[in-house]
Amino acid sequence: MLESLLGPGGLVLLRDSVEWEGRSLLKALVRRAALRGERVHVLGCEVSEEEFREGFDSGTNSRLVYHDLFRDPLNWSNTGEALPGGPLGVLRALCTRTGPGPVTIALDSLSWLLLHLPCTTLCQTLHALSRQDSRPDDSSPVERVHVLGLLHEELHGPGPVETLSSLAQTEVTLSGSGDQASAHILCRRPQHRPTHKIQWFTILPDFSLDLQGGSPLKSQPHPDPRTHPVDPTSHLTFNLHLSKKEKEAKDSLTLPFQFSSEKQQALLCRGLGQATSHIFYEPDAYDDLDQEDPDDDLDI
């Protein structure tokens, strides 16, 4: 499943945490794209170019185009090495690319970009990046574009994380057990139900993926591996279920408004010697018994 993340194009969101870093998986996917012959653009914000290229072979490094925002992102040194327009200028330049062939764009990382760009501007740019293969005004044979975005979700509130999640065609949430990492993969495809899978894997020193067994694809909703299920019936001040003894007491109870057969027989078949009731009424002086003018006593 991890091998097919670069298949249909669009935004692939890699969500990591302090316990399970995601840059190694990002580099593994970059290596995979380079081996497939794709052009790879890397927007490096958090580590140097030398550190990011470390571990790749010469063939992979030759296909990487590294846009360095780590060394001098705000052009404070005035050496002319800063990228024109900053991070937003680089992203917009990638949106207006020309030339055929599939392209992979790796963003290291989206968290750094969220701290320096408005969330709405970044989301609009990401949408334009991942939709280049369907531009109606481009007559050149542009093929699919893959955008790999690394997100440190613990640094952000639920609003930006959910917004980026709604843009992604594929979400990979990293977790694990012991020394083995796992990826909870959520894939969204047009006119298809979302699919879920958990894939166990190991990243080798050359950034190739060693995949272990994973759970089968599921189309029903799958809980987030980071959230713990909450029992809504805990800490209640009443019981939702009755015991066997309580059920017997409930069934044997006769409700006061229930017209049972015993009560019906008692009303219809009175025994001899039972007292009967009578109502005696003595009209009052102010009682109005004239039905023709019932409002006569109002003195209108």
N, C-alpha and C positions, 0 to 999 in steps of 0.2 A: 504493500500500500504506500509506503514512503517513496518507493521508486516511481510511483505514478503521480506524485504530487505536481510534477512539471508537465502533466499531460494536456489538459484542456485550456490552460492559460488563466489569466486573472490574478487576483491578489491571494497570496498564501501568507496567512498570519501565524507566526511562530511565537507562542506565548510561553515565556520561561519564568523562572523564579530564582530566589537566592539559592535554594537547595539544588535546582537543576537548571544549569545555564544552557542557553540555546544557540550560542555563537558557533559551537562545534557542528551542530546540525545544519546551521546556515551555510557553513563552509563545505559540508558534505554535499548539500544540494547544489552549491555553486560548482563544485568539482564535477558533479553529475551532469550539469548543464554544459560545462566546457567539453566533457568527453562526448557529448552528443553533437558537438560542432556548433553550438550556439555562441553568439557574441554575448559576453557577460559584462555589465556595467555594475560596479560596486561603489556605492556612496558611503564612504567610511567616515564616521563621526566620532567613534568612541575609542578606536585603537589606531595605531599608525599603520601605514601601508606595509612596512616591513613585517609587522606582527601578523597582519591579516594574510599576507602571502606565505608566511612560514608554514611549512608542511606540504605545500603543493609541489607537484613536479613541474618541470620546465614547460611541458605542453599545456598544462592548465594555466600557469602564469602568463603564457604568451597570449591567451585568449581573454585575459582580464583587462578591463579598462577601469582604472582606479581613480575615482574623484575624491581627492583628499580634503576633507573638512576638519580633520583632526589637528593638523599642524598649526593652522592659523585661520580659524573659521570666520573671524570678524576683521581680518586684515589689519591687525594692530601693529604688526612689524613693518608694514609698508614696503615689503620686499617684492611685491608684484606676483608672489606665488599663490595668493589667495584666489579662489575661484570667483569669476565675475558674477555678481548678483547673489552670492551666498548660496545657502542650500535651496532656497526657492528658485533661484535662477538656474541651478543645475537641474532640478526636477522639471522645470518648464522646458529646458533645452532637450531633455530626454523625451518630453511629450511631442516635440516637433521633429523627431528623428526621421530620416529618410533611408530608403534602401530595403531590399527584400531580406527574408530569412528571419527565423525566430530569434528573439532577444530575451535575455533574463536580466532583470534589474534587482540587485540585492541592496537593501536599505539596512545599514548597521549604525544606528538603529532608529526605529520609529519613536522610541521614548525620547531620544535626543532631539528629534525633529519636533515633537510635541512641546518640548520645553522652549523652543526658539521660534515656533510658528503658531499662528492661531489654528485651532482644531478644524474649523470650517475650511480654511484655506488648504490645509494639508489633505483633508478628505476629498476636496474637489480635485486637487492635483493627482491624488492616488486613483480617483475614479477615471480621470483622463488618461493616466498611464496604463491602467489595466483594460481600457476600452479602445486602444489604438487599432486593434485588428478589425474593428467594425466602423471605422470612420467613413462616412459616405462621400466626403470631399477629396479622398485620396485615391488617385487612379493607379498608384504603384502597387505591385503585388506584396503588400505588407502582411507578414504572417503573424502568428500569435505572439503575445507579450506576457511573460511571467514576471510578477513582482513578488519578491520575497521580503517580507517585513518582519524584523525582529522586535518584539515588544516585551519590555520588562513591566508586566502588568501590575506588580506591587507598587510601582511608583506613581500610579494614576488612580483617579477615582473611577467609579462605575460608568460615568457618562462618556468619557473618551474611549474607554475600553469597549463599551457596547456599540458605540458609533463605528469604530474600526471593525468590530466583529460583523456588523451588518454589511460592510463593504466587501468582506472577504468571501471568496468562493470556497476556500479551504482554511480550516483552523486546526492548528496542531498545538495541543496543550501538553507540556512536558511534565512528567512526574517520574516515579520509579520506586524501586524497592531494593535496598542494599546498594550494590554496585551496578545494578542493571537499570537502564533507563527505559521508560515507556512513553509512548505518544498516543494521546487520545485524539483521534482524527475525526473531524466533522467536515463532510463534503456536501456542498450545495451545488446542484446542477439545475439549469433551467428546465422547467416542466417535469422535474423529478422530485421525489421526496428526499429530504436530507438523510444521509447514511452516516453511521458511526462505526468506528473500529478502534480497538486498542492494539497497538503494535509494539512489541518489545524489540529492542535493537541495541547494538553496540557499535560505537564509532572507532574504527581502527586508526593507528597513527598516521596513515596516509589519507585520512578523511574519507575512506570508503565505508559503506554501511554493511554491517553483519546483522541481517534480520533474523530474529527468532520467531517462534509461533505467536500468532495473534488471534484475538477473538474474531468470529465471523462478522460480516457486515450486518448491521441492523438498521432498519428504516424507522423504527419507533424512537421516540425521544429517549435520550440517554442522559443520566445525571452527570453533572460536572464532577470530575475526579477530585477537585479541590474542596467541594462542598460536602458536608456531612448531613445525612438525612435526619430530619427533625420529626419526632413523634408528636403529632398534634394532640394526642389523647393523654400525654403526660402532664402531671401537675394539675389535674382537674379536681374540683371539690365535690364531684358526684361521679357515680358509676354509670357507664354506658351500657353495661350488660347486667342481667339478673341471674342470680344463682337458681338452682333447681327448687329450693325451698321457697324463694321469693316468687318464682313463677307460679307455684301451686297456690300460694296465698293470694296472688293477683287473680288467678282464674276462679277461685272460690268466692271472691268478693262480689256482693250484689250492690250495684250502684243505686243511689237514691232516686234517680230519674228513670231507672230501668223498669218498664211495666212487665213484670214477670207473670208467669201463669198462676203462681200462688196468689199474687196480689189480685189478679183478675177474678179468680174463684172466690176470694174473700169478699169482693165487692158485689158479685152477682148472686151468690148463694149465701145470704146471711142466715145464721142459725136462729132458732126460736129463742125468745127471751132476750135478744140483744136490744139494747136501747136505741131508739131512733132520735134524730135531731129535728127540731122545728125552729123556724125563724119567726119572731113576733116583731111587728113593725107598727109603731104608733106615730102618725103624722105630726109634725111640728107645726106651730102656728105660722111659721114663715115658709113652709113648704109650698111650692107652686105646682099644683096638680093639673093646671090648665094646659093641655097640649097644643091648643091653638096659638097661644102667645107665651112661649117658654121664657121670654125675656121681660115678662110683666113685672117681675120682682126687682128689676134693675132701676125702676123709677126714671126712665129716660124721657 
